[in-house]
Amino acid sequence: MPFYETVFIARQDVTGAQVEALADTFAGIVAEQGGQITKKEYWGLRNLTYRIKKNRKGHYMLLNIDASPAAVAEMERNMRINEDVLRLLTVKVEALEEGPSAMLQSRARDDRPRRGDRDDRPRDDRPRDDRPRDDRPREDRPRRDRDAGEGATA
């Protein structure tokens, strides 16, 4: 049987447990047709790039499916009917990924400290008046407006 990856976005109003129940419902539909869900990943409540059906956030869920095309079509039909599902995308893949998906790996990477959080560098705490200045007299310093006026003819 071919392999598929399906990602669906559920409304922000539902809870994480209800999203898991939705995924179990869709897994049951695939199982009735003779297929199986090999992996379910809940990616969490995330901001949407743009509003979808008046929602600014959505619960993301990934399903890895090993099933016939008819089973996947029936699951997609039920997803479109369900009003808690905002969007869905199903892609046929050559092989199913083992281990966590790229989204979960990026979330683990987000737990690291940011570059700007380095406290090990010495800070320049000198007051502004103690910083070195240009010791040349003011007339000797180049000025943009004076230099631009020399080349112009009157």
MOKABEL-V72005 format. One line per field, one symbol per residue. psi: psi as a letter, one per 30 degrees, with the letter a starting at -180 (. if undefined). burial: + if it has 16 or more other C-alpha atoms within 10 Angstrom, else -. A space follows every 10 residues. Layout:
psi->???
burial->???
This chain:
psi->klklkkklkl lfflleeeee eeeeeeeeee eeggaljfkk kjfajlkkel kjhgkfllkk kkkkkjllee eeeeeeeeee ekffjellkk kklelkkkak leeeeeeeef flklefgjgf kkkjgklfff kklkfkleff kkkeeeeffe fkk.
burial->--++++++++ ++---+--+- -++--+++++ --+-+++-++ +++-+----- ------++++ +++++++++- ++--++--+- ---+++++-+ -----+---- ---------- ---------- ---------- ---------- ---------- ----
